[in-house]
Amino acid sequence: MMRRCLNVGSVGYPRHDFCSSYVIYDTRSHTITIRRLPFDFKHYIELMVAHKIDIPDWLAVLLMSAVM
C-alpha cells in the first residue's frame, strides 16, 4: 500500500486570488481536484467591523483591495 500526503494549504490571507478554495481527493481514481469559489469579502469586512475585530493595518489594506 502506497501512502501519499497532500498539503492543500492553510487558512490565512489570500495570496493567489480572492477566492475560497478546497481540495477533493478521489480515492478510486487517485485524482485531486482543486475548487475555487468566489468569496464575499465585502460582507466579511462588514462583519469584522460590526463585531469590532481588530486586524493589522496590512491585512485591512489587503482585504479592502479585494472589494475595490
The first five atom37 places (N, CA, C, CB, O) and aatype in JSON, in Angstrom:
{
  "aatype": [12, 12, 1, 1, 4, 10, 2, 19, 7, 15, 19, 7, 18, 14, 1, 8, 3, 13, 4, 15, 15, 18, 19, 9, 18, 3, 16, 1, 15, 8, 16, 9, 16, 9, 1, 1, 10, 14, 13, 3, 13, 11, 8, 18, 9, 6, 10, 12, 19, 0, 8, 11, 9, 3, 9, 14, 3, 17, 10, 0, 19, 10, 10, 12, 15, 0, 19, 12],
  "atom_mask": [
    [1, 1, 1, 1, 1],
    [1, 1, 1, 1, 1],
    [1, 1, 1, 1, 1],
    [1, 1, 1, 1, 1],
    [1, 1, 1, 1, 1],
    [1, 1, 1, 1, 1],
    [1, 1, 1, 1, 1],
    [1, 1, 1, 1, 1],
    [1, 1, 1, 0, 1],
    [1, 1, 1, 1, 1],
    [1, 1, 1, 1, 1],
    [1, 1, 1, 0, 1],
    [1, 1, 1, 1, 1],
    [1, 1, 1, 1, 1],
    [1, 1, 1, 1, 1],
    [1, 1, 1, 1, 1],
    [1, 1, 1, 1, 1],
    [1, 1, 1, 1, 1],
    [1, 1, 1, 1, 1],
    [1, 1, 1, 1, 1],
    [1, 1, 1, 1, 1],
    [1, 1, 1, 1, 1],
    [1, 1, 1, 1, 1],
    [1, 1, 1, 1, 1],
    [1, 1, 1, 1, 1],
    [1, 1, 1, 1, 1],
    [1, 1, 1, 1, 1],
    [1, 1, 1, 1, 1],
    [1, 1, 1, 1, 1],
    [1, 1, 1, 1, 1],
    [1, 1, 1, 1, 1],
    [1, 1, 1, 1, 1],
    [1, 1, 1, 1, 1],
    [1, 1, 1, 1, 1],
    [1, 1, 1, 1, 1],
    [1, 1, 1, 1, 1],
    [1, 1, 1, 1, 1],
    [1, 1, 1, 1, 1],
    [1, 1, 1, 1, 1],
    [1, 1, 1, 1, 1],
    [1, 1, 1, 1, 1],
    [1, 1, 1, 1, 1],
    [1, 1, 1, 1, 1],
    [1, 1, 1, 1, 1],
    [1, 1, 1, 1, 1],
    [1, 1, 1, 1, 1],
    [1, 1, 1, 1, 1],
    [1, 1, 1, 1, 1],
    [1, 1, 1, 1, 1],
    [1, 1, 1, 1, 1],
    [1, 1, 1, 1, 1],
    [1, 1, 1, 1, 1],
    [1, 1, 1, 1, 1],
    [1, 1, 1, 1, 1],
    [1, 1, 1, 1, 1],
    [1, 1, 1, 1, 1],
    [1, 1, 1, 1, 1],
    [1, 1, 1, 1, 1],
    [1, 1, 1, 1, 1],
    [1, 1, 1, 1, 1],
    [1, 1, 1, 1, 1],
    [1, 1, 1, 1, 1],
    [1, 1, 1, 1, 1],
    [1, 1, 1, 1, 1],
    [1, 1, 1, 1, 1],
    [1, 1, 1, 1, 1],
    [1, 1, 1, 1, 1],
    [1, 1, 1, 1, 1]
  ],
  "atom_positions": [
    [[0.85, -1.19, 0.0], [0.0, 0.0, 0.0], [0.88, 1.24, 0.0], [-0.96, 0.01, 1.23], [1.75, 1.41, 0.86]],
    [[0.65, 2.09, -0.96], [1.41, 3.33, -1.05], [0.62, 4.46, -0.4], [1.74, 3.67, -2.53], [-0.58, 4.6, -0.65]],
    [[1.27, 5.23, 0.42], [0.62, 6.37, 1.07], [1.1, 7.66, 0.44], [0.9, 6.38, 2.57], [2.24, 7.78, -0.02]],
    [[0.2, 8.61, 0.44], [0.54, 9.93, -0.1], [0.09, 10.99, 0.91], [-0.13, 10.16, -1.49], [-0.88, 10.81, 1.64]],
    [[0.8, 12.06, 0.91], [0.46, 13.18, 1.79], [0.15, 14.38, 0.9], [1.62, 13.49, 2.8], [0.94, 14.74, 0.03]],
    [[-1.01, 14.99, 1.14], [-1.4, 16.18, 0.38], [-1.37, 17.38, 1.3], [-2.81, 16.0, -0.25], [-1.96, 17.35, 2.38]],
    [[-0.71, 18.42, 0.89], [-0.72, 19.68, 1.64], [-1.55, 20.65, 0.82], [0.74, 20.23, 1.9], [-1.09, 21.18, -0.19]],
    [[-2.78, 20.88, 1.27], [-3.69, 21.73, 0.5], [-3.64, 23.19, 0.93], [-5.11, 21.22, 0.62], [-4.43, 24.0, 0.44]],
    [[-2.74, 23.51, 1.81], [-2.61, 24.9, 2.25], [-3.17, 25.08, 3.65], [0.0, 0.0, 0.0], [-3.31, 24.12, 4.41]],
    [[-3.49, 26.31, 3.96], [-3.98, 26.61, 5.29], [-4.9, 27.82, 5.23], [-2.81, 26.86, 6.27], [-5.0, 28.5, 4.21]],
    [[-5.56, 28.07, 6.31], [-6.42, 29.24, 6.41], [-5.53, 30.45, 6.66], [-7.5, 29.08, 7.54], [-4.61, 30.39, 7.48]],
    [[-5.79, 31.51, 5.96], [-4.99, 32.71, 6.14], [-5.39, 33.75, 5.14], [0.0, 0.0, 0.0], [-6.47, 33.67, 4.55]],
    [[-4.54, 34.72, 4.94], [-4.89, 35.75, 3.98], [-4.57, 35.27, 2.57], [-4.13, 37.06, 4.29], [-3.66, 34.47, 2.38]],
    [[-5.34, 35.75, 1.59], [-5.18, 35.27, 0.22], [-3.87, 35.74, -0.4], [-6.34, 35.72, -0.63], [-3.46, 36.89, -0.22]],
    [[-3.24, 34.85, -1.12], [-2.0, 35.21, -1.82], [-2.14, 35.03, -3.32], [-0.84, 34.37, -1.31], [-1.41, 35.65, -4.1]],
    [[-3.07, 34.18, -3.73], [-3.22, 33.87, -5.15], [-4.31, 34.74, -5.78], [-3.55, 32.38, -5.35], [-4.06, 35.45, -6.76]],
    [[-5.49, 34.68, -5.23], [-6.6, 35.5, -5.66], [-7.57, 35.62, -4.49], [-7.31, 34.89, -6.93], [-7.28, 35.15, -3.39]],
    [[-8.68, 36.23, -4.71], [-9.61, 36.45, -3.61], [-10.77, 35.46, -3.65], [-10.14, 37.87, -3.65], [-11.94, 35.85, -3.63]],
    [[-10.45, 34.21, -3.72], [-11.44, 33.13, -3.71], [-11.18, 32.23, -2.51], [-11.41, 32.32, -5.03], [-10.06, 32.14, -2.0]],
    [[-12.23, 31.56, -2.07], [-12.0, 30.5, -1.1], [-11.72, 29.24, -1.92], [-13.25, 30.3, -0.11], [-12.14, 29.14, -3.07]],
    [[-11.01, 28.3, -1.34], [-10.66, 27.11, -2.11], [-10.67, 25.87, -1.22], [-9.29, 27.27, -2.77], [-10.53, 25.96, 0.0]],
    [[-10.84, 24.75, -1.86], [-10.77, 23.48, -1.17], [-10.34, 22.4, -2.17], [-12.14, 23.12, -0.49], [-10.35, 22.64, -3.38]],
    [[-9.98, 21.24, -1.66], [-9.49, 20.15, -2.49], [-10.35, 18.92, -2.27], [-8.01, 19.85, -2.18], [-10.76, 18.61, -1.15]],
    [[-10.62, 18.22, -3.36], [-11.32, 16.93, -3.28], [-10.35, 15.87, -3.76], [-12.64, 16.93, -4.14], [-9.77, 15.98, -4.84]],
    [[-10.18, 14.84, -2.95], [-9.34, 13.71, -3.34], [-10.24, 12.51, -3.62], [-8.28, 13.36, -2.22], [-10.99, 12.07, -2.75]],
    [[-10.18, 12.0, -4.84], [-10.97, 10.84, -5.24], [-10.14, 9.58, -4.98], [-11.39, 10.93, -6.75], [-9.12, 9.36, -5.63]],
    [[-10.59, 8.78, -4.04], [-9.83, 7.59, -3.64], [-9.87, 6.49, -4.69], [-10.37, 7.06, -2.33], [-9.0, 5.62, -4.71]],
    [[-10.86, 6.52, -5.56], [-10.93, 5.48, -6.61], [-9.98, 5.77, -7.77], [-12.36, 5.37, -7.14], [-9.23, 4.91, -8.21]],
    [[-10.05, 7.01, -8.25], [-9.2, 7.36, -9.4], [-7.87, 7.96, -8.99], [-9.93, 8.33, -10.3], [-7.0, 8.2, -9.83]],
    [[-7.71, 8.2, -7.68], [-6.48, 8.81, -7.14], [-6.18, 10.15, -7.82], [-5.29, 7.86, -7.32], [-5.04, 10.44, -8.18]],
    [[-7.24, 10.95, -7.97], [-7.08, 12.27, -8.56], [-7.4, 13.34, -7.53], [-7.98, 12.42, -9.81], [-8.15, 13.12, -6.57]],
    [[-6.84, 14.49, -7.75], [-7.05, 15.65, -6.88], [-7.72, 16.74, -7.71], [-5.7, 16.16, -6.26], [-7.28, 17.05, -8.81]],
    [[-8.79, 17.3, -7.18], [-9.48, 18.4, -7.84], [-9.45, 19.6, -6.92], [-10.94, 18.01, -8.22], [-9.87, 19.53, -5.76]],
    [[-8.95, 20.7, -7.44], [-8.92, 21.94, -6.66], [-10.12, 22.78, -7.08], [-7.57, 22.73, -6.87], [-10.31, 23.05, -8.27]],
    [[-10.91, 23.19, -6.11], [-12.08, 24.02, -6.38], [-11.85, 25.41, -5.81], [-13.37, 23.38, -5.77], [-11.35, 25.56, -4.69]],
    [[-12.21, 26.42, -6.58], [-12.09, 27.8, -6.14], [-13.46, 28.44, -6.29], [-10.99, 28.58, -6.96], [-14.11, 28.31, -7.33]],
    [[-13.89, 29.14, -5.25], [-15.2, 29.77, -5.24], [-15.07, 31.25, -4.89], [-16.14, 29.06, -4.25], [-14.22, 31.63, -4.09]],
    [[-15.92, 32.08, -5.48], [-15.91, 33.5, -5.1], [-16.2, 33.64, -3.6], [-16.96, 34.3, -5.93], [-16.97, 32.87, -3.03]],
    [[-15.56, 34.61, -3.0], [-15.74, 34.86, -1.57], [-16.22, 36.29, -1.4], [-14.42, 34.61, -0.77], [-15.65, 37.2, -1.99]],
    [[-17.26, 36.49, -0.6], [-17.85, 37.8, -0.4], [-17.04, 38.59, 0.64], [-19.33, 37.67, 0.05], [-17.39, 38.63, 1.81]],
    [[-15.94, 39.21, 0.19], [-15.07, 39.94, 1.1], [-15.75, 41.17, 1.67], [-13.8, 40.35, 0.39], [-15.48, 41.55, 2.81]],
    [[-16.62, 41.81, 0.9], [-17.31, 43.0, 1.41], [-18.13, 42.63, 2.65], [-18.22, 43.62, 0.32], [-18.07, 43.33, 3.66]],
    [[-18.88, 41.55, 2.57], [-19.67, 41.11, 3.72], [-18.76, 40.69, 4.88], [-20.6, 39.93, 3.31], [-19.05, 40.97, 6.04]],
    [[-17.67, 40.01, 4.55], [-16.69, 39.58, 5.56], [-16.14, 40.79, 6.33], [-15.53, 38.8, 4.88], [-16.04, 40.75, 7.56]],
    [[-15.78, 41.84, 5.6], [-15.25, 43.05, 6.24], [-16.33, 43.73, 7.08], [-14.72, 44.04, 5.17], [-16.06, 44.19, 8.19]],
    [[-17.56, 43.77, 6.56], [-18.67, 44.36, 7.32], [-18.89, 43.62, 8.64], [-19.97, 44.34, 6.48], [-19.14, 44.24, 9.67]],
    [[-18.79, 42.3, 8.62], [-18.95, 41.51, 9.85], [-17.82, 41.8, 10.84], [-18.99, 40.01, 9.52], [-18.06, 41.91, 12.04]],
    [[-16.59, 41.92, 10.35], [-15.47, 42.22, 11.24], [-15.65, 43.59, 11.89], [-14.14, 42.17, 10.47], [-15.39, 43.76, 13.08]],
    [[-16.11, 44.56, 11.12], [-16.34, 45.9, 11.66], [-17.47, 45.85, 12.69], [-16.69, 46.91, 10.53], [-17.36, 46.44, 13.77]],
    [[-18.56, 45.15, 12.37], [-19.71, 45.06, 13.28], [-19.34, 44.39, 14.6], [-20.84, 44.28, 12.61], [-19.88, 44.75, 15.65]],
    [[-18.42, 43.43, 14.55], [-18.01, 42.71, 15.76], [-16.76, 43.3, 16.39], [-17.78, 41.24, 15.44], [-16.19, 42.75, 17.33]],
    [[-16.33, 44.46, 15.85], [-15.17, 45.18, 16.37], [-13.91, 44.3, 16.47], [-15.5, 45.75, 17.74], [-13.2, 44.33, 17.47]],
    [[-13.67, 43.53, 15.43], [-12.48, 42.67, 15.39], [-11.3, 43.51, 14.93], [-12.7, 41.43, 14.44], [-11.34, 44.13, 13.87]],
    [[-10.26, 43.52, 15.73], [-9.07, 44.3, 15.44], [-8.14, 43.48, 14.55], [-8.35, 44.73, 16.75], [-7.76, 42.37, 14.91]],
    [[-7.77, 44.03, 13.39], [-6.84, 43.34, 12.5], [-5.69, 44.28, 12.18], [-7.56, 42.87, 11.19], [-5.85, 45.5, 12.26]],
    [[-4.53, 43.73, 11.81], [-3.38, 44.58, 11.46], [-3.7, 45.45, 10.24], [-2.14, 43.71, 11.18], [-4.49, 45.06, 9.38]],
    [[-3.08, 46.6, 10.16], [-3.31, 47.53, 9.05], [-3.03, 46.88, 7.7], [-2.43, 48.76, 9.21], [-3.79, 47.08, 6.75]],
    [[-1.94, 46.09, 7.6], [-1.58, 45.48, 6.32], [-2.68, 44.53, 5.85], [-0.25, 44.73, 6.43], [-2.93, 44.4, 4.65]],
    [[-3.35, 43.86, 6.79], [-4.42, 42.93, 6.42], [-5.67, 43.7, 6.0], [-4.75, 41.97, 7.59], [-6.37, 43.3, 5.07]],
    [[-5.94, 44.8, 6.68], [-7.09, 45.64, 6.31], [-6.92, 46.16, 4.88], [-7.24, 46.82, 7.29], [-7.87, 46.15, 4.1]],
    [[-5.71, 46.6, 4.54], [-5.44, 47.09, 3.18], [-5.62, 45.97, 2.17], [-4.02, 47.69, 3.09], [-6.21, 46.18, 1.1]],
    [[-5.11, 44.79, 2.48], [-5.24, 43.65, 1.57], [-6.7, 43.28, 1.35], [-4.47, 42.44, 2.11], [-7.12, 43.04, 0.21]],
    [[-7.47, 43.22, 2.42], [-8.88, 42.87, 2.31], [-9.67, 43.93, 1.54], [-9.49, 42.67, 3.7], [-10.54, 43.61, 0.73]],
    [[-9.37, 45.19, 1.81], [-10.06, 46.26, 1.1], [-9.76, 46.23, -0.39], [-9.67, 47.62, 1.69], [-10.61, 46.6, -1.2]],
    [[-8.56, 45.8, -0.76], [-8.23, 45.72, -2.19], [-9.07, 44.68, -2.89], [-6.74, 45.41, -2.38], [-9.24, 44.74, -4.11]],
    [[-9.61, 43.72, -2.14], [-10.45, 42.68, -2.74], [-11.82, 43.21, -3.11], [-10.6, 41.52, -1.78], [-12.47, 42.67, -4.0]],
    [[-12.28, 44.27, -2.45], [-13.62, 44.77, -2.71], [-13.62, 46.0, -3.63], [-14.31, 45.11, -1.4], [-14.69, 46.5, -3.99]],
    [[-12.47, 46.47, -3.99], [-12.39, 47.64, -4.89], [-12.4, 47.21, -6.33], [-11.13, 48.47, -4.6], [-12.34, 48.06, -7.22]]
  ]
}
